[in-house]
Amino acid sequence: MSFVHLHNHTQYSLLDGACRVDRMVKLAKEMGMPAVAITDHGNLFGVIDFYKTAKKAGIKPIIGIEAYIISGELEDELSKNDPRHHLVLLAQNYQGYKNLMKLSSISYIKGFYYKPRISKSLLQQYSEGLICLSACIKGEIPSLLLNNRDREAREAALWYKDLFGDRYYLEIQNHNLDAEKTVMPKVIDLAGELDIPLVLTNDCHYLHQEDHEAHDILLCIQTGKLLNDPGRMRYNTTQLYFKSPQEMEKIFPQLPQAYENTLKIAERIDLELRYDKFLLPKVETPPEFPEMGEYLRHLCYEAAKLKYPLLSDEVRERIDYELSVIKRMGFEGYFLVVKDIIDSARKQDVPV
């Protein structure tokens, strides 16, 4: 039986992930995997590159993100002290993909504090079409269990289950870390108690085991530390690589359903992205101009009056002709967006 890696950090997990998109997809194909996921830290930077590469290779692309989530509100100054927990979100369908983009955008625009953060209340607004995995040892539930806060971990798991229903899974991993040896039995027990399905993942940060040294250097670049610095950030394992289905099967042999659930999750993904046409925005216009074209025409003629005190037939014909070309190409929204950008720049004394 095959396997699907659902927790992978590509080069777009900047200065942390070392799974090159093209090589990761190629390796997944060689291993006979029907699908593969991208779940970079806090961003969707690599999604288009990944999607096109996977499609070209003939395997299903699963678009996701490993978000940073807090319990407080993003607008609350005190929430800056909230612990950031990891949470894996996968787009099950196009609505889920749109919600991923919304969450990612808000995390940078409103939630950025050292990392792009989302809140639980925000996740409640944009949970439709998403499959949720509890993440690695830095996820909320594993973190609580590690600190013997079992009751709070149970409450958190129930909160996610209530929000996502059968789209919520508890992740189990084993990278030979002491913390995992403590926590994973608790995660397994919690899953049984609350009837939450388990899913087996590997927190892939590089493709081959021998790449761990290069990845360690990458972490040093990120943190500005030397390799021989005893207090620097390090993962203390060589197991964060893209393991074969056979290797993954041996990690929790007593829990075959966690292995099989990777395939079931992949089968649930129904997302098709189109790149064969322009997707231009529909701009909100004043009530007296219900159509974008009418509003653009109004703006053009108002501007023309300032340039030409007497509008000649030649000027009118030129304006009408250019507007007809813009309409035929479907670019009316684009021109209105550019106008907004230019107006905003000028208001802030930014040269245009």
Secondary structure, DSSP 8 states (H G I E B T S, - for coil): -------B-BTTSTTT--B-HHHHHHHHHHTT-SEEEEEEET--TTHHHHHHHHHHHTSEEEEEEEEEEESS-TT-GGGGGS--EEEEEEE-SHHHHHHHHHHHHHHHHTSBSSSBEEEHHHHHHT-TTEEEE--STTBHHHHHHHTT-HHHHHHHHHHHHHHHGGGEEEEE--SS-HHHHHHHHHHHHHHHHHT--EEE---BSBSSGGGHHHHHHHHHHHHT--TT-TTS-----S--B---HHHHHTTSTT-HHHHHHHHHHHHH-------SS---------TT--SHHHHHHHHHHHHHHHH-SS--HHHHHHHHHHHHHHHHHT-HHHHHHHHHHHHHHHHTT---
